[in-house]
């Protein structure tokens, strides 16, 4: 039974790699396509060279056996094979130089294309924390159009996006393989990554630098959508949270405001203004909670609030002391924050 469980788990992991939400082999942005081109060029050139080496080796082995079997006479210094070998070596050297020139030129061209900067249509600041992502949409021309969210990045398809990367604690790495290569987020320093997504879809990003206990559960959802869908999403996100009028959600808003939650989390439009944990203003518009560790629904929210350490051992969020009734009300409130 245990072996069957292990095989099933292995299959699930293998299949999750095939659903193409987190793979550099299915590029969905200009930058990842450039990287894909150089990757394929390197694979082809190096694969061709490797094949030639193996063919040479096979030929040498075959020739040595053949000679052992048929020709035991000692060779003289004036062997006719030597000029042939020096020609072969010269040809081989030429081929290696040619291969290196092709790879160097390809790398240079890809590097230039990645460095080419189009004026960004969207500016976002992503700040890494142990173990979640703070996401701040910025609008220099009209700061009222800026807003904060967490763990889910929305990008309009076909528009150049500039993402500023920072860290609040240790070094992390921003990596959404379908869109671009890796870029580190370093405390005290700001890095820039530019992405022009070309295909709509849901992609998975993953912190790619070991950053502590829950490094593996530091995921980022990236939604690339049409400009209309993005604008509608943005218009909703800019709004402060709606205050529920009555029922469990209203009681939950009260319980939330009176609990320790407000010391770390922010909900715009309420007194909750903490910045050391994810902004919850529109939590119910997101697919996951706990930086991709769990899907978002009533059950997972209740379980997470009851005992976060069970799902992410070492996480900074403590278990919140709430009665069962209060917890259900807080969950109803959080689920109303769409
Ligand atoms: Cu953050 Cu690994």
Boltz pocket constraint, residues with backbone or C-beta under 6 A from the ligand:
constraints:
  - pocket:
      binder: B
      contacts: [[A, 128], [A, 129], [A, 131], [A, 171], [A, 172], [A, 173], [A, 207], [A, 208], [A, 209], [A, 210], [A, 211], [A, 212], [A, 214], [A, 215], [A, 216], [A, 218]]
      max_distance: 6.0
